[in-house]
Amino acid sequence: MEKIYSTFQPETLLHIICYKDDISERTNVSPDEEFLQVSAMKLNKGQTFKAHKHIFLERLTTITQESWLVLQGSVKCLLYDLDDKIIAERILKPGDCSVTFRGGHNYLILEEDTIVYEFKTGPYFGQKKDKELL
């Protein structure tokens, strides 16, 4: 797992890249204080969990955070710092995941028929309130 911090505010976590090969047990990818919570789990046949449901809890979300999980193909992930300049470029392969807490991102699809899951914090109020193009 790779954590990418701002060059302007070195204590500010911008992005995390979690590679499939890094997963050997349950790993909390996101720090507890972030809005988007991501974990990675390597599980064994027959393993189960106690049945449960999540209860309503009013929360304050102040920024949209986003994650991409590559299922098939490959994606070049361009990650931006707080000044809108590229801070890192990574290639995501099947099973790899990017998480953006702050800063910008862009994705270049490298193979035909690439499939990804995209996860964002919500609720969604439309593109004009959700993002600013770089």
C-alpha positions as CSV (number, residue, x, y, z in Angstrom):
1,M,0.0,0.0,0.0
2,E,1.3,3.4,-1.0
3,K,0.3,6.6,0.7
4,I,0.9,9.9,-1.2
5,Y,1.1,13.1,0.7
6,S,1.0,16.7,-0.4
7,T,4.3,18.4,-1.2
8,F,2.8,21.7,0.2
9,Q,1.3,20.3,3.3
10,P,3.4,17.2,4.0
11,E,1.0,16.1,6.8
12,T,-2.0,16.0,4.4
13,L,-2.8,12.6,2.9
14,L,-4.0,13.0,-0.7
15,H,-4.2,9.5,-2.2
16,I,-3.6,5.8,-1.4
17,I,-2.8,3.1,-3.9
18,C,-3.6,-0.4,-2.6
19,Y,-2.1,-3.2,-4.8
20,K,-3.8,-6.6,-4.9
21,D,-0.4,-8.3,-4.1
22,D,-0.2,-6.2,-0.8
23,I,-3.3,-7.9,0.7
24,S,-2.5,-10.7,3.1
25,E,-5.1,-10.1,5.8
26,R,-7.7,-7.5,6.7
27,T,-6.2,-4.1,6.1
28,N,-7.9,-0.8,6.7
29,V,-6.8,1.2,3.7
30,S,-8.5,4.5,4.8
31,P,-7.6,6.3,8.0
32,D,-10.5,6.3,10.5
33,E,-11.1,10.0,10.1
34,E,-11.7,10.0,6.4
35,F,-15.2,10.1,4.9
36,L,-14.7,7.2,2.5
37,Q,-13.8,4.1,4.3
38,V,-12.0,1.4,2.3
39,S,-10.7,-1.9,3.6
40,A,-9.0,-4.9,1.8
41,M,-9.6,-8.4,3.0
42,K,-8.1,-11.8,2.0
43,L,-10.6,-14.4,3.0
44,N,-10.6,-18.2,3.2
45,K,-13.3,-20.6,2.0
46,G,-16.0,-21.0,4.6
47,Q,-15.1,-17.9,6.5
48,T,-18.2,-15.9,7.6
49,F,-19.1,-12.9,9.7
50,K,-21.9,-12.2,12.2
51,A,-25.0,-11.1,10.3
52,H,-25.6,-7.4,10.9
53,K,-27.1,-4.2,9.5
54,H,-25.9,-0.6,9.7
55,I,-27.8,1.9,11.7
56,F,-28.7,5.5,10.7
57,L,-26.1,7.9,11.9
58,E,-26.2,11.6,10.8
59,R,-22.8,12.5,9.5
60,L,-21.2,15.6,8.1
61,T,-19.4,15.1,4.8
62,T,-17.6,18.1,3.5
63,I,-15.7,16.8,0.4
64,T,-16.4,14.1,-2.2
65,Q,-13.8,11.3,-1.9
66,E,-13.5,8.7,-4.6
67,S,-12.0,5.2,-5.1
68,W,-11.5,3.1,-8.3
69,L,-11.2,-0.6,-8.1
70,V,-9.9,-2.3,-11.4
71,L,-11.7,-5.5,-12.2
72,Q,-10.3,-6.1,-15.7
73,G,-7.7,-4.4,-17.9
74,S,-5.4,-1.6,-16.7
75,V,-5.6,2.0,-15.9
76,K,-3.0,4.8,-15.7
77,C,-3.8,6.8,-12.6
78,L,-2.7,10.4,-12.6
79,L,-2.7,11.9,-9.1
80,Y,-2.6,15.6,-8.4
81,D,-1.4,17.7,-5.4
82,L,-3.3,20.6,-3.9
83,D,-1.8,23.0,-6.5
84,D,-3.3,21.0,-9.3
85,K,0.0,19.7,-10.5
86,I,0.7,15.9,-11.0
87,I,2.4,14.4,-8.0
88,A,2.3,10.7,-9.0
89,E,1.5,8.4,-11.9
90,R,0.7,4.7,-11.2
91,I,-0.6,1.8,-13.3
92,L,-3.5,-0.1,-11.7
93,K,-4.1,-3.7,-12.7
94,P,-6.9,-6.1,-11.8
95,G,-7.4,-6.1,-8.0
96,D,-5.6,-2.8,-7.5
97,C,-7.4,0.2,-6.0
98,S,-6.9,4.0,-5.9
99,V,-8.4,6.2,-3.2
100,T,-8.4,10.0,-3.4
101,F,-9.2,11.9,-0.3
102,R,-7.9,15.3,-1.5
103,G,-6.2,16.7,-4.6
104,G,-7.2,15.8,-8.1
105,H,-7.1,12.7,-10.2
106,N,-7.5,11.6,-13.8
107,Y,-7.5,8.1,-15.3
108,L,-6.3,6.9,-18.7
109,I,-7.7,3.5,-19.8
110,L,-4.9,1.4,-21.2
111,E,-6.8,-1.6,-22.5
112,E,-10.0,-2.3,-24.4
113,D,-12.8,-3.6,-22.2
114,T,-11.3,-2.4,-19.0
115,I,-13.9,-2.7,-16.2
116,V,-13.7,-0.7,-12.9
117,Y,-15.9,0.0,-9.9
118,E,-16.1,3.6,-8.8
119,F,-17.1,4.5,-5.3
120,K,-17.8,8.0,-3.9
121,T,-19.1,9.6,-0.8
122,G,-22.6,10.8,-1.2
123,P,-25.2,11.9,-1.4
124,Y,-24.7,13.1,-5.0
125,F,-26.0,16.7,-5.8
126,G,-24.8,16.9,-9.4
127,Q,-21.5,17.6,-11.2
128,K,-21.6,21.4,-10.6
129,K,-21.6,21.0,-6.9
130,D,-19.3,17.9,-6.9
131,K,-16.3,18.8,-8.9
132,E,-14.1,21.4,-10.4
133,L,-12.2,20.6,-13.7
134,L,-8.5,21.0,-13.7
